[in-house]
Amino acid sequence: MAQKIYLSTYKLSVFEERTEVLLSKFNANEDFFDFFNLFMEDIYTNVKKTHSYQDQTVLHLTLDEPVTADKDKRIFYGYLSSGVGGDKYKVRTEGERATTFESNPEKHITFRNLFFYLQLPRDKNYGYLIIQKKRDLGAKGLIQKALNQFLKDKAYLKFSATINNLLNGRVFDRMMSEGSLKNIDFIKKTIPSTIDELYSKGLKKERGTLTTSVSAPSLGKYWKDLVKELYRRDYKKESLIELEGIDSLDEVEFELELNGKKKTFHVFAKSRTQPDVEISNDLELVDGEPTIASLVNVSESLITDMLTLKPNVSSN
């Protein structure tokens, strides 16, 4: 069975204190493209070491070879080398019981290459970052931590970088048209004081979460059309989700399933939705591995798709 290949799509922003800056005029008249190029040169020379957000696993980031940087197109692409340390493991030839190699968790690190593509449009305050998804490597958080440390090392003390999920529109469209809608949660961040108030119109606002769920093996067209319309709207940071003049909600979450894979979508905080896209069928393979040219072509196509989807202000 052929290996499935996923790319994850993100929004890269830089803030001066709390203000998002134009990347091509980063730090007054500097261009963040040039700064990121220095960052790439630095991780090619030095192995960066940090811990994962989840379990304090030791993670490493470097480059085995320099990346491609094209300032005219304002893009970077290549392979990041991401490593995980601290585990003891054995390497065996498939079908054999004999151990070829046994690691020392104090000395050995497992490194895997991850394709990445970054576009930094001129006169915009965010760039499009695409990273190949591989289990347990935590590349998004690793890059963000390493980039922020490099900002500090270079005395850009007022600046910080953030990398947030940015869902590609084709994932939603395909799962909505070909998949099943399994569940919808209508969420209010206020609760009734008593059970009587739950069923009355005089709901007092107390802090808490009230969730009304609708679920079935496959919800019908009405429900699909409803969540599709809600999801397509733009929401401001403090706005509520208006539900057909009936109620105002803080969030609507719904689950779609296609070919056994489930994904939860968030109407308001869209960036909470996991941003992976399977692109296996779009790639050219040589010796079982995707060519870098085909990965670049697919990445450019994904960015074209994302240009039609405005980044949500919520962060992950």
N, C-alpha and C positions, 0 to 999 in steps of 0.2 A: 504494500500500500504506500503510495507516494506521500511524502511528508507535506503537511499543510503549512503554508507560509503566511504569516500575518504581519501587517504593518500597523502601527499605532500612530494616530495623528494628534498633534498638540499645538498649542499657541504659546509662543515664547515672548514674554514681555520684560521690560526693564523699568524699574521705578527709581525715581530720585525722591527719597523719603516715601511719601504716599502718592506721588504724582507719576503717572505713566508717561514715559518720554518717547519722542520720535527717535527711532533707532538710527536713522541716518544723520541725526543731529544730537546724538548721545553726548552728554557732558558738554553742553554748549555747541561747539562746531565740530566735535569729533564724530566719527562714523563707527557705529557698533560693529559693522562688518570688519573693520581693521582690528578692533579689540578681540572679536571672536577668532580671527585668524591667529592672533598672538596666543590665545587660549589653546587652539589646536596645536600650535607649535610647542607649547609648554607640556601638554599631555603626551605628545610624541617623545619628548625628552625625558619626562618624569612620569612615574606610575603614581596616580592619585589613589589615596586610601581613605575610606570612610565607612560608616555603618548604615545598614538599611533602616528605614523608618519602622518596619514591622517588628523585627526580633533581634536587632543589634548584630546581625550577621556582618562579618567584615567583607566589604566590597572593594574592588579595585577597578580603575579606569585608566586606559592608556591607548596608544595607537601602535600597531605593528608597522605601519607605513604612513607617510603623509597623506592627508586627504586632498581632494581636488577643490580648489577655491577659484571661483570665476567672478571677479568683481563687476564685470559688465552685466552679467546675468544676476548678480547678487546671490549666488548660491554656493553652498558647500555640500559635498557628499563623499562618502567613503565608508570605511568599516571601523567602528569603535571596538576595542578589545576590552570586554568586561569580564571581571574575574570574581569568583567566590572563594573565600578562604575559611579555614577553621573546621572543615569536615574531613573525616577519615573515610577513604573509599578504596575500592579495588577495581583494577582494570583487567578484564578477561576477553579473550578472543571468543566471538560468538560461537556457541555450540560446544565450548570446552569449559572444563571445571578449573583448570590450572590458572593461577593468578599470574598475569604478566607483570603487573606493577601494583604496589600497595603504597598509598600516599602517607606522608607524615603531615598531620594537620598544622604542625608548628612551622613547616617549611614550604609546603606545596599549595598551589592555588590553581583552580581550574579556570581557564580563560576560554571564552567563546567570542567569535566575531559577530557584531551586530551592524547591519547596514543602517546608515542614517542619511537624511537629506534635509537641508535647512535652506529656506528662502527668506531673505530679509528685504522685503520691498522698500523702495525709497519713499520717504515721507509718510510712513505708517508707524504706529506705535506697537506693532506686534509682528512677529515673524511666524512662518509655518515650519514646524519641526516634525519630521517623520522618522520613526525609529522602528526597526524590526523587533517584533515581540518574541522573546524567548523566556521560558519559565525560570523563575527564581533569580533573575539578574537585576531587576529593579533599576533599569537603565534611566528612566525618567528622573527619579529622585537622585540617582548618582550623578547625572550630568548637572542637575540644578545645584546640588551641594558643591560640586567641584567648581562650577562657574562662579558661585557666590564667594567661595574661598579665594578664587583668583582675583575677583574684584577687590577684596580686602587686601590681598597681597600687593596689588598695584595701587593701593591708597585711594581707591574709589569708595570711600567709606560711607557716603550718603546713598550709594546705589545698591540695588538688589535685583536679582533676576528671578522670575517665576515661570514655571512650565505647567500649564493647565490643559486638561483634556479638551479636545475640540473634535466632536463627532463628525465624521464624514457623512454627507447627506445620502450617499448611495446605500449605506448600511440600513438606515431607517426606511428608505423607499422599498428596498428589496424585502426586508422582513415584514413590512406592512402589507405589501402586495401579495407575497407568496407564502407568508407564515401565518400562524394562528395567534390571536390575541387571547392570552390566558387569564389575565387578572388586571384589574384597575383599582388603585387606592386613591380615594379622594381625601385629602388631608387638610385639617384645620388645626391651627396652633392655639386654639382656645377650647376649653371643655366646660360642660354644664356643672353647676354646683350640686345638683340633685338629679335623680333619675327622672323626676317629673319634668324638669327643665329640658332634659334630653329630647322629649317629645313635644315640647311646647315651642312657641315662636319667641318667647321672652328669654332667650339664652343669655345668661350672664357670662361675661368674658373673664375667665380665669386661666392662668397659665397651664399649659398641658398640650396634649396631642389627641385629637379626635379623628379617627380614620374610619371611613366607610368603604368597604371592599365589595367589588363585584367580580365574580370568578365563574368560569365554566371551562370545559375542555377546549372550546373554541367559541369565543363571544362573537355575536353576529355583526352584520354590516353597520347597524346604527352605532354600536359602541366603537367600532373601528373608525367610522367617520368622525365621531366625537373627539376621540383622542388625537386623531390626525389634525383636526382643525385647531385644537388647543395647542398642540406641539408646534404648529407652524407660526403661531403668533410671536411677536416680540414683546418682552416684558422688561420694564424698568426695575431697578434694584428694589424699590420699596412697594412695587405694585402687587395687587392680588390677581388671582385667576378668576375671571367672571364666568360663571357656569350658566349660560343661557338665561340670564336674568333671574335665576332661582337662588343662587348662593354665591358667596365669594370664598375662595379657597387659597390656602398658602402654597399648596403643592398638589400635583397629580402625578402619580407614578404608575406605569403600566408595563406589563411583561409580554414580550413577543417571543415566539418559538419558531425556529426554522431548521429543519433537518437535524432535530435533536439538540440544537444549541439555543439556550435561552439568554435573553438580554433585557435588563430593566432600563427603561427610558424615564427621564425626569423632565416634566414640562417646563418648570421654572428654572431649576438649577441644572441646566443641560450638561454642564461640564462634569457632573457626577457620573454621567453615563460612560462606561468603559469604551475607549475609542478605537478598538482593534478592528481591522478590515482584513478578511481573507482574500489574498490576491494570487493564490497558487496557479489558477488557470490563465492568468494574464502574463506569466513569466516565460522567458526562454531559458531552458536548462541545458547545461553542458556538464557531463559527468555527474548528473544528479543535483547540481548546484545552480541557482539562478545567476544569470550573467548580470554584471553591474549595470550594463546598458539598459536591460529590461527593468531592473529595479528603479533606475532613474526615470525611465519613461512612465512607469506606473506611479511613482511619486509625483511627477508633474501633473499627471491626470487627476490624482487625488486632491492636489492643491487647487486645480481648476474647479473641481467639485465644491471644495470648501469655500471658494470665493462667493458662492451663492448662499452660504450659511453664515450669518453674522455671529461672531463669538459672543457667548453669554457672559454677563458680568460676574457670575458666580465662579468661585474658585474651587478646586478639588483639594 
